[in-house]
Amino acid sequence: MSEDVILYIVVATALAFDFTNGFHDTANVVATSISTRAMPPRLAVGFAAVLNFVGAFISLEVAATVANDVVEGGAITPTVVFAGLIGAITWNLATWWFGLPSSSSHALIGGVVGATLAAAGAGAVLGEGILGKVLIPAIIAPTLAFVIGAIAINVAYGITGRERPGPVGRGFRFGQVVSGGMLALAHGTNDAQKTMGVITLALIANGTLSESAEVPFWVVISAATAIALGTYTGGWRIIRTMGTRIIKMDSAQGFSAQGAGAAVILTSTHFGFPLSTTQVISGGVMGSGAGKRLSAVRWGVAGNIVVAWLLTLPAAAAVGAAAYGLTELLGGGAAAVAIVAIISAMAGAVVFLKRNRTPLLGRSQARAEAGA
Amino acid sequence: MIGTIVDTKELWETVVASLVAGVGITASFSVMIFSLARLADLRRSDRPLLAAGAGGMAALAFIVTAGGIILGMVVMLSK
C-alpha cells in the first residue's frame, strides 16, 4: 500500500515535470517564428503543442533512460526518482522565473544524480556517463549549432541578398513554419519519451510492470498530454529571451537558426549522440546573429544563459539531494514523500502564479525594447 | 581520455553531417526563394526563356529541400 502511494506520487510528479518541460521548452520551437512574425504567438504555441503531442507517439521504443547511464541502476528507487524530479522541476521554475533557456534534460539528470548521491553515495554515480552523456555534448552541441547558424545566415544573405526584401522575407517566414514544425515533432519525440521512461522505471521498480513489459498506453497518452499542455501554456519569458533579447532577428536569421538546430538535433539522433534541444537552438540563434555582425548579439544575455547552463547540473543535484534528505528526515515512507510533494506543489504553484501576474515588461523597458 | 568516453568517429560524423545538412538545407531553400522571386520578375518583364530557367532552378531547389525534410522525418521515425 505504502509503495503504491509513493508510485502514484512519482507518476504525478513526473507528469508535473513533463508539463514544466513543455512550457519551459516552448521557446525552442516558437521563439524565432514569433519574433519574425512568421506566426502569431497563440497560433505558434498551439501549433507547437499539437506537434509535441503527435511527436510523443512517433517512437514508443523507450531507450535506456538517461538516468541509467549516469547512476547505477540498482541505486534507483521510486523515492530517488521522486527527489530527482523535484530537483528538475525546481530548476525549470527558477530558470523560467529569470527567463533563461536551460536544458530540462540536464535538470532531470542533475536531480537524479543529486538524489542518488544522498541515497547511495558517490560510488553509485557514474562519472564517465556524466562526462560522456552530459558535459561533452553540452560543449559540442551549442558550439556546432552556433557555427552552422553563422555559416548558414551568410549563405542565405549571399544567395538572396540582391532580391527584393518582400518576397524573400515571406519565403523565409514560410520556411520557419516548416522548420519549427520539425523541431516541435523532434522535441515531442525526445522529451516526452523521458517522462515515459521515468514513469515506466517507477512502475518496474514497484513491481507493477515486469522488466520486459511495454510502455502502457495510459503512460504514453498522459505524457503526451502533459507536454502538449505545458507547451500550449507557453513559457513567454523564455520565448521573449530567445526571440528578441539575444539578437533582434529577421526571418532569414530565424530560418537559419531553426535549420541549424534541426540539422544538429536530427543528425545527432541518427548517430546516437545525446544533446539538449535548448542548448542547440540557443547556439543556432546566437550563431545566426554573430554571423551577420558580432555586435548584433547581446553578449550579456548570452553570458547569463551560459551561466545557467553551467549551474543546471549542480543546482538541480543540490535540490534533488535536499528533497531526498528531507524525505528521509521525515521518516522515508509514503507519508514523508507525500509531505514533500505537497510542500513542493504549493511552493511551485505560488511561484508560477506570482510570476505569471508580473507583466513581462515594465513600461520603460518596453519603450527601450521598442526603440532598440 | 575523451576518446574512451565518446566515440570520436561518431562525433566527427555528427559534426560533418550536421554541417552539410544545416548549411545545405538553408542554401537550397534560399536558392528556391531567389529563383521564385526571379521567376516572378522575369515573367512580368516578358522573358519566357529565362523565366523557365528560373522555374526549373526553383523546382530543383524544392526537390533538394523537400528531400532533406523527408530524410529528417525518416530519421525521427526510425529512431
Boltz contact constraints between the chains, C-beta under 6 A:
constraints:
  - contact:
      token1: [A, 58]
      token2: [B, 76]
      max_distance: 6.0
  - contact:
      token1: [A, 59]
      token2: [B, 79]
      max_distance: 6.0
  - contact:
      token1: [A, 128]
      token2: [B, 5]
      max_distance: 6.0
  - contact:
      token1: [A, 131]
      token2: [B, 5]
      max_distance: 6.0
  - contact:
      token1: [A, 132]
      token2: [B, 5]
      max_distance: 6.0
  - contact:
      token1: [A, 132]
      token2: [B, 6]
      max_distance: 6.0
  - contact:
      token1: [A, 136]
      token2: [B, 6]
      max_distance: 6.0
  - contact:
      token1: [A, 144]
      token2: [B, 15]
      max_distance: 6.0
  - contact:
      token1: [A, 144]
      token2: [B, 18]
      max_distance: 6.0
  - contact:
      token1: [A, 148]
      token2: [B, 19]
      max_distance: 6.0
  - contact:
      token1: [A, 148]
      token2: [B, 22]
      max_distance: 6.0
  - contact:
      token1: [A, 151]
      token2: [B, 23]
      max_distance: 6.0
  - contact:
      token1: [A, 152]
      token2: [B, 22]
      max_distance: 6.0
  - contact:
      token1: [A, 152]
      token2: [B, 23]
      max_distance: 6.0
  - contact:
      token1: [A, 152]
      token2: [B, 26]
      max_distance: 6.0
  - contact:
      token1: [A, 155]
      token2: [B, 23]
      max_distance: 6.0
  - contact:
      token1: [A, 155]
      token2: [B, 26]
      max_distance: 6.0
  - contact:
      token1: [A, 155]
      token2: [B, 27]
      max_distance: 6.0
  - contact:
      token1: [A, 156]
      token2: [B, 26]
      max_distance: 6.0
  - contact:
      token1: [A, 156]
      token2: [B, 30]
      max_distance: 6.0
  - contact:
      token1: [A, 159]
      token2: [B, 30]
      max_distance: 6.0
  - contact:
      token1: [A, 159]
      token2: [B, 31]
      max_distance: 6.0
  - contact:
      token1: [A, 159]
      token2: [B, 34]
      max_distance: 6.0
  - contact:
      token1: [A, 160]
      token2: [B, 30]
      max_distance: 6.0
  - contact:
      token1: [A, 160]
      token2: [B, 33]
      max_distance: 6.0
  - contact:
      token1: [A, 160]
      token2: [B, 34]
      max_distance: 6.0
  - contact:
      token1: [A, 163]
      token2: [B, 34]
      max_distance: 6.0
  - contact:
      token1: [A, 163]
      token2: [B, 37]
      max_distance: 6.0
  - contact:
      token1: [A, 167]
      token2: [B, 37]
      max_distance: 6.0
  - contact:
      token1: [A, 168]
      token2: [B, 33]
      max_distance: 6.0
  - contact:
      token1: [A, 171]
      token2: [B, 33]
      max_distance: 6.0
  - contact:
      token1: [A, 175]
      token2: [B, 29]
      max_distance: 6.0
  - contact:
      token1: [A, 182]
      token2: [B, 72]
      max_distance: 6.0
  - contact:
      token1: [A, 189]
      token2: [B, 76]
      max_distance: 6.0
  - contact:
      token1: [A, 256]
      token2: [B, 26]
      max_distance: 6.0
  - contact:
      token1: [A, 259]
      token2: [B, 22]
      max_distance: 6.0
  - contact:
      token1: [A, 259]
      token2: [B, 25]
      max_distance: 6.0
  - contact:
      token1: [A, 259]
      token2: [B, 26]
      max_distance: 6.0
  - contact:
      token1: [A, 260]
      token2: [B, 22]
      max_distance: 6.0
  - contact:
      token1: [A, 263]
      token2: [B, 18]
      max_distance: 6.0
  - contact:
      token1: [A, 263]
      token2: [B, 21]
      max_distance: 6.0
  - contact:
      token1: [A, 263]
      token2: [B, 22]
      max_distance: 6.0
  - contact:
      token1: [A, 264]
      token2: [B, 18]
      max_distance: 6.0
  - contact:
      token1: [A, 266]
      token2: [B, 72]
      max_distance: 6.0
  - contact:
      token1: [A, 266]
      token2: [B, 75]
      max_distance: 6.0
  - contact:
      token1: [A, 267]
      token2: [B, 14]
      max_distance: 6.0
  - contact:
      token1: [A, 267]
      token2: [B, 17]
      max_distance: 6.0
  - contact:
      token1: [A, 267]
      token2: [B, 18]
      max_distance: 6.0
  - contact:
      token1: [A, 267]
      token2: [B, 21]
      max_distance: 6.0
  - contact:
      token1: [A, 268]
      token2: [B, 14]
      max_distance: 6.0
  - contact:
      token1: [A, 269]
      token2: [B, 75]
      max_distance: 6.0
  - contact:
      token1: [A, 269]
      token2: [B, 79]
      max_distance: 6.0
  - contact:
      token1: [A, 270]
      token2: [B, 75]
      max_distance: 6.0
  - contact:
      token1: [A, 271]
      token2: [B, 10]
      max_distance: 6.0
  - contact:
      token1: [A, 271]
      token2: [B, 13]
      max_distance: 6.0
  - contact:
      token1: [A, 271]
      token2: [B, 14]
      max_distance: 6.0
  - contact:
      token1: [A, 273]
      token2: [B, 14]
      max_distance: 6.0
